[in-house]
């Protein structure tokens, strides 16, 4: 009966979803079911069964906790503990890989640069271009196109509110992997995080300075009115997604979400939200002031009422529009010379992305090397298509 169920399940999985089904906790559960079938068939695989059972138990435990945490913070709802909703959530997350990365974070690198945001300013497009050159993006706990290999969501508190700078390495490749690519393959390997929530989370600047003090920073700006409307539309889509997964309509906090764009603007300017942002500022300051590793561990945690933005995503408009204040938090710690400021409109013009990359290359030479290789390939392809000799191409 178990085998028949597995066959029916496999038959109903589309080719596009097969890699998801075979990955992480989903693949581990399938492997455990296969091992159980083999054991029932007379194969001796006791040790394998025990190992897979421990792996699945660990993954499921973390997965349930991650589901409860992100339902409250990312989706702003009371968790609904039913199998359909949980499994819909589990199909877009990576609990086992998250545990593995936390266990191995001392063996991993820190990023060379950060795309801090703001949200809805073209960070996804710039990150996609950088990945196409050969830059290495971060791990994301979410299997969704807007996040995979682009946003870690680490300092946005998605990992149970943990924001300790040392564990931030869990989002990035192993040191051995980067060494092999750079030394053996001879390829530059700039590593980055493009979590667009980091610019507006008030505790991030202090913690990021501890995590990667030598990193370059990119800030992308867009007229606040345009950015706010785009963010409102994205969040409305997120609420539709949450309903499709069967999540509760019991929202957190009270009187959330705002019923209209105007109400959201008013909420973001309220004294209540301002107090929450001030509380968030203190988290970074308390971490820097803490003495001793144990004291810093105690301070490296963000309460759920502040996640992922203080007061909720739809309470962030006023602070998102305060570009000068948000940039100042980082410039005070990193210095303005380490910050590249780009306007969204500049990325939209022909050659705009290339210009932005060249500005970044002044701070991260590996990015310039990759862009140069891409330009050489494009030039060679253009020469081949036109029939000209390579030496005839103006450099």
Order of alpha helices (4+ residues) and beta strands (2+ residues): alpha-alpha-alpha-alpha-alpha-alpha-beta-alpha-alpha-beta-alpha-beta-alpha-alpha-alpha-alpha-alpha-alpha-beta-alpha-alpha-alpha
